[in-house]
Amino acid sequence: MAKHGMVATSQPLATAVGVEILRAGGSAVDAAIAANAMLGLVEPTGCGIGGDLFAIVWDASQRRLAGLNGSGRSPRALSLDYFRAHGLTAIPVDGPLSVSVPGAVDGWFALHAQFGTLPMSELFAPAIAYAREGFPVTEIIGAYWALDAERCRGYPGFAEVFMPVGRAPAPGETFKNPRLADAYALLAADGKGAFYEGEIAAAIEQAMRAAGGFVARADLAAHESEPIAPVATSYRGYEVWELPPNGQGIAVLQMLNVLEGYDLASLGFGSVEHVHLLVEAKKLAFEDRARYYADPTFAKIPVAGLVSKKYAESRRALIRSDRTMQEPRCGDPAALAGGDTVYLATADAAGNMVSLIQSNYLGMGSGITVPGFGFGLQSRGASFALDPAHANCYAPGKRPFHTIIPGFLTRDGKPVMAFGVMGAAMQPQGHVQVLTNLIDFGMNVQEAGDAPRVRHEGSSEPTGEPPQGSGSVYLESQFAEATVLGLRKLGHVVERAREGFGGYQAILYDERQRVYKGASESRKDGCAAGY
């Protein structure tokens, strides 16, 4: 808890950098950019300047929320016919065909232009210093680094940067990335033009050509972030805010609308009935996610209908208390009309708050490493479908379906909490569980993230994969065995699991006490700190 400012990230040094920027007079956005740049160094397993970015900002001076879509588009020289000609039914999860234009850097500069106070050179300075001096790799990041190294080591330049002694650095070992320091120094001196038109752009194009990829300098030069209005639904007196597609944020709103019809508090946290309703609401929302969520420039998405209370009523009617749904299907909201990732939150003394999420997609992304600059390129293009009838089908210059979603909570038009949960399809499920823990079960901001989680897998996917019957329910070990047995009696396939439940950070503003309360769960290496 702190009165003047707060930062919550998934790595302690990044949190420390963010607090340092706040204490120097920086805004919440300044702290978010500096912390995110630091995360690109210390947690390359989840983010970096080769990836994309989304953000929601509470603007204290205007008393409103602003959203930013910092995701990039597919290369214009690559067509759907290319995949057909090469016999591909899905885009590979790594390698050159999975790369789309990185949007994070433009996202930083767009946010800074509107909300920044300190010069960008000051925001990059801590990460540059750590990149040259080195830092000790932390436990969980080190474990993921070793896994990604085995997957990506064959791609040109990867091992040279990320396996400097022939393997991934072990926890506690010092890792340096002077090439990334050079990239940050160029951004600090020359702005985003260095990345999208200048020396870094040339290196990205070189890496793509060498690997047989298609992203070119013209694609980079054409990129720009998009200011976007967050979308909300009400939940028991609160307003929950997410960004609309091409991301999956509105799945959170759909699930909450369905769950609002039940008295979850009376069921008890972790009961059979509680978990059953979470899973069934997820199934319904994810079938709509697979059918409708895509780049709105290319597809007409019925966002208002999908997040309406009336539509939720029709979907809620499909849930039975005595058995699970075996083959859920998407709904028709029009009929009722009238990755791996890092998440961070920051807050400053003026009352501004930032909810920001950034990713390479699968771990360290495509494996394609940019020569001379110490960062890899994302694999977000693997999220496209290749079925021409699908809303998320690949097309040149199109934004792929995105899993990364920042969240925000308000009440009566006042800020309550910036929050997020990392982890691909776990993210909407995690958002809903954190919010119901907080609102229905009365947990505090730390307990809401530490509480055991549920994950359902097996729904239809925006890449075109069909549902797998009723799918599987994965529970963390703290759930009672009676809950497992009760869910199985309802027809759920239930398994215990230790991983895959995401990673949560949040900052809650206690208006009565005028105090920020930060939270960072133990599933990641991170921490919350303030001053």
TIVO-106244 format. One record per residue (C-alpha): x, y, z; residue in one letter. Coordinates in steps of 0.05 Angstrom, whole numbers, padded with zeros to 5 digits, always signed. Layout:
XYZA/...
! end
This chain:
+00000+00000+00000M/+00024+00070-00016A/-00005+00140-00023K/+00034+00172-00080H/+00045+00119-00133G/+00045+00044-00146M/+00075-00004-00197V/+00059-00078-00205A/+00097-00121-00255T/+00119-00193-00264S/+00193-00179-00249Q/+00219-00141-00188P/+00272-00100-00225L/+00219-00076-00274A/+00175-00056-00215T/+00234-00019-00184A/+00247+00019-00249V/+00174+00040-00253G/+00175+00067-00181V/+00241+00103-00197E/+00207+00139-00255I/+00147+00158-00211L/+00192+00186-00158R/+00228+00227-00211A/+00163+00261-00229G/+00140+00215-00284G/+00068+00200-00299S/+00035+00131-00294A/+00046+00124-00369V/+00119+00143-00363D/+00127+00089-00309A/+00090+00038-00352A/+00135+00051-00412I/+00199+00047-00371A/+00176-00016-00336A/+00155-00048-00401N/+00222-00032-00433A/+00256-00064-00373M/+00211-00125-00380L/+00233-00132-00452G/+00303-00142-00424L/+00290-00183-00361V/+00230-00224-00386E/+00242-00237-00460P/+00201-00300-00450T/+00138-00258-00449G/+00149-00191-00484C/+00195-00146-00523G/+00197-00092-00577I/+00184-00146-00628G/+00113-00155-00601G/+00047-00119-00594D/+00013-00078-00540L/-00055-00058-00513F/-00071-00008-00458A/-00127+00024-00419I/-00110+00090-00385V/-00150+00126-00331W/-00140+00200-00347D/-00150+00235-00280A/-00153+00304-00311S/-00210+00285-00357Q/-00242+00234-00310R/-00248+00183-00366R/-00216+00120-00395L/-00175+00119-00459A/-00158+00056-00497G/-00102+00040-00546L/-00097-00017-00595N/-00022-00025-00609G/-00027-00089-00649S/+00006-00097-00717G/-00019-00123-00783R/+00000-00180-00829S/+00050-00167-00885P/+00018-00141-00949R/+00061-00185-00994A/+00036-00250-00963L/-00031-00276-00989S/-00078-00332-00970L/-00060-00366-01035D/+00012-00374-01011Y/-00011-00419-00954F/-00055-00460-01000R/+00001-00468-01051A/+00046-00495-00997H/-00006-00544-00970G/-00015-00510-00903L/-00080-00517-00864T/-00054-00475-00806A/-00001-00422-00798I/+00061-00449-00762P/+00067-00427-00689V/+00138-00402-00700D/+00184-00385-00758G/+00178-00331-00811P/+00105-00342-00831L/+00081-00328-00761S/+00109-00257-00758V/+00064-00196-00761S/+00085-00123-00755V/+00107-00107-00683P/+00064-00052-00653G/+00093-00043-00583A/+00142+00013-00598V/+00090+00055-00634D/+00044+00041-00576G/+00095+00069-00526W/+00104+00133-00566F/+00029+00142-00577A/+00016+00136-00503L/+00074+00182-00486H/+00050+00235-00534A/-00016+00239-00498Q/+00002+00224-00426F/+00077+00228-00417G/+00115+00281-00377T/+00189+00259-00376L/+00230+00253-00440P/+00232+00184-00472M/+00308+00183-00465S/+00298+00184-00389E/+00248+00127-00393L/+00296+00082-00432F/+00357+00098-00390A/+00347+00046-00334P/+00336-00012-00383A/+00396+00010-00424I/+00440+00010-00362A/+00416-00058-00339Y/+00424-00087-00410A/+00498-00066-00411R/+00514-00085-00339E/+00472-00147-00336G/+00420-00173-00286F/+00408-00239-00250P/+00355-00281-00284V/+00296-00298-00238T/+00268-00367-00223E/+00204-00373-00264I/+00230-00333-00323I/+00292-00376-00323G/+00250-00440-00327A/+00210-00413-00386Y/+00274-00388-00420W/+00302-00458-00420A/+00239-00485-00453L/+00237-00431-00506D/+00311-00440-00520A/+00300-00512-00541E/+00244-00491-00588R/+00278-00431-00619C/+00353-00447-00618R/+00354-00467-00691G/+00332-00399-00717Y/+00388-00352-00740P/+00415-00306-00687G/+00373-00333-00630F/+00427-00373-00594A/+00478-00317-00602E/+00433-00269-00563V/+00393-00313-00516F/+00440-00372-00505M/+00507-00338-00495P/+00541-00398-00463V/+00508-00450-00507G/+00445-00455-00465R/+00393-00410-00432A/+00418-00373-00371P/+00400-00409-00306A/+00365-00374-00249P/+00414-00329-00212G/+00462-00324-00271E/+00477-00255-00298T/+00452-00241-00369F/+00472-00181-00412K/+00441-00157-00476N/+00483-00099-00503P/+00450-00105-00572R/+00382-00090-00541L/+00414-00031-00505A/+00435-00006-00574D/+00364-00012-00599A/+00336+00026-00539Y/+00389+00079-00548A/+00367+00090-00620L/+00295+00096-00598L/+00315+00145-00544A/+00354+00188-00593A/+00313+00182-00658D/+00243+00164-00634G/+00198+00111-00664K/+00223+00127-00734G/+00286+00087-00718A/+00242+00026-00710F/+00192+00035-00767Y/+00233+00070-00820E/+00306+00073-00799G/+00363+00028-00778E/+00321-00022-00738I/+00269-00027-00793A/+00325-00045-00842A/+00349-00100-00795A/+00279-00128-00787I/+00271-00132-00862E/+00339-00165-00868Q/+00320-00217-00816A/+00254-00231-00851M/+00286-00239-00920R/+00340-00285-00893A/+00288-00330-00859A/+00239-00331-00918G/+00189-00283-00886G/+00148-00227-00914F/+00146-00168-00866V/+00181-00110-00902A/+00201-00039-00887R/+00138-00015-00923A/+00095-00055-00874D/+00132-00024-00815L/+00128+00047-00843A/+00052+00040-00853A/+00039+00018-00781H/+00005+00063-00730E/-00031+00049-00665S/-00106+00061-00660E/-00140+00099-00603P/-00201+00058-00585I/-00258+00066-00537A/-00262+00012-00483P/-00327-00027-00478V/-00363-00039-00412A/-00416-00080-00377T/-00444-00071-00308S/-00433-00125-00255Y/-00466-00118-00187R/-00458-00042-00185G/-00389-00039-00218Y/-00369-00024-00289E/-00320-00073-00320V/-00281-00046-00380W/-00246-00084-00435E/-00222-00068-00506L/-00264-00091-00565P/-00238-00140-00619P/-00189-00156-00651N/-00176-00177-00578G/-00216-00225-00535Q/-00233-00176-00479G/-00308-00175-00490I/-00309-00250-00472A/-00299-00225-00400V/-00361-00182-00406L/-00402-00238-00437Q/-00383-00286-00381M/-00399-00236-00327L/-00467-00221-00358N/-00484-00294-00354V/-00457-00303-00283L/-00494-00242-00258E/-00558-00283-00260G/-00533-00328-00204Y/-00520-00314-00130D/-00447-00337-00130L/-00434-00313-00059A/-00486-00361-00031S/-00456-00420-00069L/-00388-00411-00035G/-00320-00403-00068F/-00294-00469-00096G/-00360-00506-00091S/-00383-00553-00146V/-00437-00504-00166E/-00390-00445-00168H/-00338-00480-00213V/-00392-00511-00257H/-00422-00442-00272L/-00353-00412-00287L/-00339-00467-00337V/-00407-00465-00371E/-00405-00389-00378A/-00336-00395-00408K/-00359-00447-00459K/-00415-00402-00484L/-00371-00340-00490A/-00315-00377-00524F/-00360-00406-00578E/-00379-00334-00595D/-00305-00315-00590R/-00287-00367-00643A/-00344-00344-00689R/-00343-00269-00684Y/-00278-00240-00656Y/-00232-00212-00711A/-00204-00148-00740D/-00265-00102-00745P/-00236-00070-00808T/-00248-00136-00844F/-00309-00165-00807A/-00374-00137-00780K/-00373-00155-00706I/-00438-00148-00666P/-00403-00122-00604V/-00464-00087-00574A/-00506-00150-00582G/-00453-00196-00554L/-00445-00156-00490V/-00519-00141-00480S/-00558-00165-00420K/-00614-00191-00464K/-00566-00235-00502Y/-00537-00260-00437A/-00606-00282-00415E/-00614-00325-00477S/-00546-00357-00466R/-00557-00367-00392R/-00619-00408-00408A/-00574-00461-00440L/-00539-00476-00374I/-00564-00536-00334R/-00550-00548-00261S/-00550-00624-00267D/-00500-00634-00325R/-00448-00601-00367T/-00459-00578-00439M/-00429-00629-00486Q/-00430-00590-00551E/-00440-00515-00539P/-00451-00472-00600R/-00444-00399-00615C/-00505-00355-00609G/-00537-00303-00655D/-00537-00235-00621P/-00566-00203-00683A/-00630-00242-00672A/-00640-00204-00607L/-00620-00135-00631A/-00678-00078-00616G/+00024-00311-00513G/+00056-00316-00468D/+00051-00245-00443T/+00069-00193-00391V/+00018-00150-00356Y/+00034-00089-00314L/-00005-00035-00277A/+00019+00034-00255T/-00012+00092-00217A/+00014+00162-00201D/+00004+00217-00150A/-00044+00255-00196A/-00092+00195-00198G/-00075+00170-00267N/-00075+00094-00274M/-00050+00049-00330V/-00070-00022-00348S/-00021-00048-00400L/-00007-00115-00431I/+00047-00134-00480Q/+00069-00198-00514S/+00111-00237-00564N/+00055-00289-00567Y/+00081-00359-00554L/+00138-00348-00505G/+00196-00317-00542M/+00154-00312-00605G/+00174-00333-00675S/+00247-00348-00658G/+00269-00299-00712I/+00320-00253-00678T/+00336-00184-00708V/+00410-00180-00724P/+00448-00128-00685G/+00391-00109-00639F/+00380-00165-00589G/+00306-00177-00594F/+00260-00228-00627G/+00198-00219-00670L/+00129-00240-00647Q/+00090-00300-00675S/+00021-00268-00670R/+00006-00284-00742G/-00003-00356-00722A/-00070-00334-00692S/-00102-00327-00761F/-00149-00379-00790A/-00139-00404-00861L/-00213-00418-00875D/-00238-00364-00924P/-00307-00366-00891A/-00278-00350-00822H/-00281-00279-00795A/-00209-00286-00772N/-00183-00314-00838C/-00115-00289-00860Y/-00113-00229-00906A/-00057-00180-00923P/-00055-00118-00878G/-00102-00150-00827K/-00095-00152-00752R/-00098-00223-00725P/-00143-00246-00668F/-00108-00226-00603H/-00109-00259-00535T/-00077-00203-00494I/-00127-00160-00456I/-00119-00104-00405P/-00176-00095-00356G/-00204-00038-00315F/-00257-00031-00261L/-00296+00031-00243T/-00355+00048-00198R/-00401+00107-00207D/-00353+00136-00258G/-00293+00132-00211K/-00231+00089-00218P/-00227+00026-00175V/-00175-00022-00205M/-00127-00032-00262A/-00117-00106-00270F/-00097-00162-00317G/-00082-00237-00320V/-00031-00264-00370M/-00038-00330-00406G/-00071-00337-00474A/-00142-00366-00469A/-00135-00365-00393M/-00138-00289-00394Q/-00214-00279-00399P/-00225-00336-00350Q/-00174-00304-00303G/-00206-00235-00308H/-00274-00264-00290V/-00247-00304-00231Q/-00209-00245-00203V/-00270-00200-00208L/-00318-00250-00178T/-00268-00264-00122N/-00265-00190-00107L/-00339-00172-00116I/-00377-00235-00099D/-00332-00268-00048F/-00304-00205-00014G/-00230-00220-00024M/-00180-00164-00022N/-00138-00146-00083V/-00082-00195-00065Q/-00127-00252-00044E/-00167-00245-00109A/-00105-00264-00149G/-00076-00315-00101D/-00140-00356-00096A/-00138-00423-00135P/-00161-00419-00206R/-00201-00459-00256V/-00182-00467-00330R/-00226-00498-00384H/-00197-00521-00450E/-00230-00551-00511G/-00274-00495-00539S/-00275-00475-00612S/-00216-00431-00630E/-00210-00368-00673P/-00158-00405-00714T/-00213-00453-00737G/-00203-00514-00692E/-00271-00545-00674P/-00293-00557-00601P/-00270-00620-00566Q/-00337-00644-00538G/-00345-00614-00469S/-00270-00603-00463G/-00230-00611-00399S/-00231-00574-00333V/-00164-00562-00298Y/-00162-00545-00224L/-00105-00521-00181E/-00089-00565-00122S/-00123-00523-00068Q/-00192-00543-00092F/-00225-00596-00048A/-00230-00667-00074E/-00305-00663-00063A/-00307-00609-00116T/-00270-00653-00165V/-00317-00712-00153L/-00379-00668-00157G/-00358-00638-00224L/-00345-00708-00252R/-00415-00728-00232K/-00441-00671-00275L/-00403-00699-00334G/-00341-00654-00332H/-00273-00683-00349V/-00231-00658-00291V/-00156-00658-00280E/-00109-00628-00229R/-00055-00582-00257A/+00003-00541-00231R/+00014-00494-00290E/-00025-00455-00342G/-00066-00410-00296F/-00036-00344-00318G/-00003-00289-00277G/-00039-00231-00244Y/-00021-00159-00226Q/-00068-00105-00202A/-00072-00036-00170I/-00135-00018-00132L/-00149+00053-00110Y/-00182+00058-00042D/-00219+00124-00049E/-00240+00128+00024R/-00169+00121+00050Q/-00137+00153-00011R/-00088+00096-00017V/-00064+00052-00074Y/-00063-00023-00060K/-00019-00064-00106G/-00020-00139-00117A/+00025-00188-00154S/+00011-00262-00147E/+00061-00317-00132S/+00052-00354-00199R/+00103-00305-00229K/+00168-00273-00206D/+00139-00204-00197G/+00120-00156-00142C/+00081-00093-00128A/+00115-00032-00097A/+00100+00041-00086G/+00121+00103-00049Y/
! end
